[in-house]
Amino acid sequence: MPSFTPTRRTLLKTGTAAAAFATFGPAFLRQAAAQDADLAPYKSAQIHWQQVSGETITVAVIPASYFENLITLAPQFKALTGIDVRFEKIPPAQIRQKSVIDLTSKTGTYATHAADPMYYALYAANKWVEPLDTYLADKSLTDQAWFKLDDIIPAWRSANGIDGKLYGMPYDGEVTIQVYRKDLYDAKGLKPADTLEAYMSNAAALNTPNDRVWGAALRGVAGAGQNMYIYPSIFREFGGDWMKGGKLTVNGPEAEAALAWYVDIMKKYAPTAAANWNWPDIADAFSQGAVASYIDAHSSASVINNPDKSKVIGKVAYARWPKGPSGKRTTSIWNWGFPINSALPEKKRKATWLFIQWAASAETQARTAHKFAGPTKRSGVNRTSVWKDPDYIKLMNGFGENFVEATMGALQEDTDVDWRPRVPQWPAIGDTMATAIQSALSGQAMIKAALDDAQRRIEPMMRG
């Protein structure tokens, strides 16, 4: 027999409150009232949340705290909609491949998944996922005045759009900023760098390997999400244009100058091992006092402020990406977004949209961040309004001086949605470029030779 959990409102409407009180007692009514209060902010939306009650969907996410917080709240979504959500946790290195296999096979295993924004060009070209504009415009599915799409960080929405259509709703994201040891900078009379030239100079001033302190570190390990997460910003700041003359171009004078700067700072002022480091390695080294500065995701602040491991709490400050020779800043932007699998039948597509709308709403974003009862708070909320909430600002500024200002400044002013080439061939191109960059960083290839070789490998990919 299916279970039935009446809410306080249901009981009152049906006139059975007295009977329920007699049967279950005051504790039951208090529980029902609490559930009503939990759901009230969502029920203020002018849509019928229960329109596909009884559906079950599977959502693929990575095993990260920001998704764990969401999973914790899933019973509230079930109470609101009657939709069951089954979460499958897949490591970051595998979720892209598993999702692509599911989309190409059209089995519809995953109703939605935590999607890499660089994959939307591939998804859209093959019509594997639905344009979300259709769902946003459907008044039976979306109360636009309640959902407030414009409140979601514009840079992340742009990253998830192709040809003006939104394909994935941002849930949690990040932006790269400058992280530095304020105590070391102050002792030398240094300011956070405003240019790449100044960043190099600061690194030189603070580089004392004999004291086990290196001036800087950037991601060096090969990967489309590792060294190709950092190098594209440098490339753009040196005036690089991925689509020069309408042709994907990864070599040339700007590329050589950008890669030379990257190689230079890594060889002169970073630990030798950093050539194979990803961001957790850099954050760990910084938290142990071995690195004076790094440029990486703002979300790494939670690692360097872990009271169980960090030796630098209270000594950290933040600034935006330094400007390049072109005079512009180009931060790396990233988010995990939720698309809708086109292979789903209509009811499941609707159920998936209701889940996405709930997860991306301002209410759920706050409940999984500063209002979350558990120990882990999110630093990648998708809502501008939450970033302006005094309680959230107070929490985030606990990471160190200028954290919120640097993060929001970078998100609002330093973004370039085309900081990496957004083409359907990206997965193969990203890997090819990552290999070329690492070969230059490791000294296995000269800079120009590495880039020219990458260009030769990429051209056949673009011809299909």
N, C-alpha and C positions, 0 to 999 in steps of 0.2 A: 504494500500500500504506500503511495507517495506521502511524504511528510508534509505537514502544513504548519507554518509558523506565523500566526496572525500578528499584525502590528497593532499598536495601540489605536491608531486611526481606524484600522479595519474594524476593530471591536466596537469602537464608538459608533461607526457608521451603521453597523449591523445590529446595534442594540444589544450586543451580547457581553458588554463589559461586566455587568453584574454577574452573569453566569460564569464568566472567566474568573472573576475575582473569587467566586465561591469555589470554583474548581481548582485554580492554580495558586490563589493567594496574592498578596501584595508584591512578592518578589518577582512574580511573572510579569505583572503590570509595569513594575519599575524597569524590567529588562526591555519590554516592548516600547516603553517611553524613551529609553536610551537609544534604541535602534531608530526610532522616529527622528530623534534629534540628530543622530549620525547622518541620516539620509536627507534631512531637510534642505541643506544647501544644494543638493543635486535635484531634488524635486521642485525647486523653484524654476528649473528650466521648463519651457513650454513644449515638452515632448513626452511621448508615452514610452517610458523606459522599459516597460514589460512587453513591448510589442512582439518580441521573438523569444519570450520566456520558454525555457525547456531546451534551448540550443546548447551545444557544447562546442567549444573551440580550443585549439592548442596554440599556445604562444611560446616561441623560442626566444630565450634571453640568454645573456652571459651570466656566469656566477659572480655578480658584483653587488655591493651593498645597496646601490641605488635601485636595483631590481628586487633585491630581497625585501626592501621596505615596501615596494609595490605589492609583492606577493603576500606580505603580511596583511595588507588591506583588502585582498581579493574577496574575502567573505562579505565585505560591505557591497562590493559590486554584484555579487550573487543575490544579496538581499534586495538590492535596488532593481535588478533587471531580470532575475530568474535564469540568468545565463551562467553555465558552469565554465570555468576557465581552467585548463590544465596547462601548467607551465613546464617546459622542458629546458633545463640549463645545459648550455653547450659552450665549451671554452671558446674564447675569441678567435683562436687560430683555426677553428673548425666551423664556426657558425656561418661564415660566408659560403664555404663550399657546400655544406649541407643544405643551406637555403636555396642555392642555385640549382642543386640536384632536384630538390622538391619542386621548384618553379618550372624547370625544364620538363620534368616528368608529368606535370599537371596532376599530381596525386592529391594536392591540397592538404598535405599532412599538417603544415603550419598555416594557420589562418593569418597570422602575422608573425614577424620576427624582428629582433633588434637588427636594424639594417645599417650598413655602412653607406654614408651619403655618396661615396664615389661609385656605387653600384647602380644608382638610379638611372643613369644613362643607358646601361645595359638592360635593366628591367623595362624601361619605357620603350626602348627600341624593339623589344620582343613582346610588348604588351603583356608582360607577366604579372604586373600589378596594376591596380586601378588608380586613375586620377582621383584624388580625394576631393577635388572641387565639386564633383557631382554630389557627394555626400554632404558637403558643407552647404550646398545650395538647397538641399531637400529639407523643407520645413518640418516634415514629419520625423526627420531623423536628427536635425540640428537646430537648436535655438541659438542663432548667431549672436543675439544680444547677451545671452548667458555665457556662451563659449568664448567669445572675444578672441578670435583668431589673431587680430593685430597685436594682442598683448604678448604673443609668443615671439621670442627673440628673432627679429627679421633675418639676421645673418644665417641662422640655422634653417629657417624656412627657405631662404634662397638656395642654400646648399642642397636641399631636398627637392628642388624643383627643376624641371626640364621644360624648356620652351614655354615658360610661364605657367606651367601646371604643377601643382603640389602632389608629390607621389608618396611622401612619408612624413608623418606628423612627428616633429621633434619631441622626445621625452626627456632625455638628459644629454647635456653637451659640455663642451669645453673650448677653451681658447688658449693660445700660448702667450705667455708673458715672461718677463724677466724676473728671476728670483735671486736675491742676493743677501749676503751676510752684512747687515747694517753695521754691526760692531766693527767688522774688519774694514769696511768702507770708511766709516767715521774715523778710525784710527789713522788711516792714510789720507784723510781729507778728500775722499773721492765721492762723486755723485753717481747715481745710477746712469748708465749710458743713454744718451739720446741718439747716438749714431752707432753704426757697426764699427766704425773706426775707434770711437771712444770705448766701445765694449772690449775691443782687442787691447786697447791701452790699459784699461782697468785690470784685465786678466793678467797682463804682463806685470803690473804693479803688485799684484797679490799672489803671484805664483812663487811659492817657496817649497818646492818638493822635499827639500831636506828637512822641513818641519812637517811634512805630510799634509801640506795644503796646496792644492792646485788652483789656478786662476779661474778656470771655467770648465764646463763639460756640456756637450750636446749629444743627442742620440747618434750612435755610430753604426749599430748593428743593421745589417741589410734587411729591408722589408718595405713594402708599400706603405705600411703604417708606422715605420720606424725611421730610418734615415730619410725616406721619402715623405716623412711628415715634417721634417725640419728644412731640408734642402730647398723645396719649392718656394718657401717664404724668402730665403736668401736670393734665389734666382729672380724672383719678381722684384725684390728690392734693388737688384743690380740692373733693372730695366728689362729683364727677360720677358718674352711673350711666347707662350707655348704654341699659339696658332699663327705664327708669322706668315703673312701672305696666304692665310687659309690652310697652311700645311703644318702639321705637328712637327715642331722643331725643338730638339733637346740639346743641340750643340751650337757653337758660335761664340763670339766674343763675350757676350753677357753671361752665358753659361760657364765659360772658362773662368771668368773673373769671380763668379759666385762660388764655384767649386773650389777655387784657389783659396778664397777666404775661409771656407769651411775646413779645408785640409790644414790651412795654416794654424788656425786657432786650436784645432784638435791635436796637431803634432807638437805645438810649442807649449800649450798651457793646460792641456787636459791629461789626466792619467792615461798611460798607454792602453790600459784595458778598456778605456771608454770607446775605442774603435769597435768594440763588440757589445756595448751597453745599450739597453733599452731604458725607458724612463724610470722603471722601478729601481734599477741599479744606480742611476744618477741621484734619485731622491734619497736612496739609502746612504750613498757616499756623502751627500750634502748634510744629511741629518747626523752623520758621525763627525762632521766638521772637516771633512777632507776636500771639499770643493767650495770655493768662495762665491760662485755664481753659476746659474744655468738658465737656459731658456727652454721652457716646456709647458705642458698643460697646467692651467691654474689648479686643476683638481689634485695635482701632486702635493698641494699644500697640506692635505690631510695626512700624508705620509711623513712629511718633515716636521709635523706637529704632533706626532704620536708620542704621548708622554711615556710610554713603555720602552721606546727605542731611541728617541731623538735627544741629542745633546745641544741642540741649537734653538730650542723654544725660547721665544722672547728676543731673539737676535735676528729675526728674519724680516725682510721688507720686499716690496714688489714694485715693478714698473712695467710700462708697455714695451713691446718690441722696439729695439733701436731702429732708427731710420737707415735706409741704405743709400748708396750713392745717387739713386734716382730721386731722393728726397721723400720717399714714401715709406710707410710702415706696412707690412703685409703679414698679419698674424695667421697662423694655421688655425682653422676652425673645424670643429668636429661635433657630431651628435649621433646618438643612437635614436633612430626614428622608427616608427611603426607604419609599414605599408599594408595594403589589403591584397591578399593573394587572389588573382583573377580567376583561378580555377575553382573557387568555392561556389556552391549554389547560392541563390539570392538570400535566403534566410541567414545563412552563415556569414555572408558578406555584411549584412545589416548588423548581426551580432558582433562582428569584428569591429565595425565602425563604432558601435556603442561602447565597446571596451576601449578603443583608442580615444574616443571623446572623453571618457571618464578618466583615463590615465593621464591625459594631457591637460585636463581642466585645472584651473587655478586652485580649486579646493583640494584635489588629490596631490598636486604639486606641493602645496603647503603641508599637507598631512604626511607626506613622505620626506619632508625636509625639517624645518625648524619645529614643526608641531609633532614630529614623529616621537613616539614614546621610547623607542629603543635607543641604544647608545650611538648608532651611526647616523650622522646628519648629512644630507646631500649638499654638494657645492655646485651642482650643474643643473639647477632648476631651469625650466624653459620659459618662465614668465617674467617679463619686465616688472610687473606689479609686485611679484614676490621679492625681486632684487631691491625694491624700494621699501619693503616692509621693515620698520625699525627693528623688530625682533630678529629678522633674518640678517639684517646688516650687522647687528650686534654679535650674532653668532659667527658670521663670516669674518668679521674683523678680528676675531680671536686668533686667526691664522697669522696675523702680523700686520705691520704698518702698510697702509695704502692698498690692501688686498682688493676690496670692493671697487675702489676707484680705478685701479689698473685693469681689473677684469672687465668692468663695464665700458671703460674707455676703449679697450681693445675690441670688444664686441660691437660697439656702436660706431667706431671711427676707423679701425685699422683692418677691416675685413676686405677681402677680395675673393668673391665666391669662385673665381677661376684661378685660385692660387695653385691648384693642380689641374692638369688637363682632363676635363670632364667629358670623356668620350666612351662609347660602349666597350672599346678595347682596353679600358683602363686596367683591369686585373693583370693582363700580360705586360702592359707598358709599365705599370708601377713596379713589377718585379724586375723588369729589364733595367730600368733606371736605378733601382736599389742596388743591383749587382754592380753597375758601373760606378756608382758613388763609393761603394765599399772598396772596390778595387783601387780607387784613387786614394781613399783614406788609409788603406793598408800599405800603400806604396807599390802594389803589384802592377799598377798601370799609371802612365803619365796622364795628367788631367785631360789634355786635348784628345789623346788616344782613347781614353775611356769614354768620353762623350761622343766622339766620332763613331766608335764601335756601337754604342747604344743607338745612335741615329740609324746606322745601317740595319740593325736588328728590328727597329720599330717600323721602318717604312713598309716592309711587306705586310705587317699586321694591319696597317691603316688601309692597305689596298684590299684587305679582306682575303 
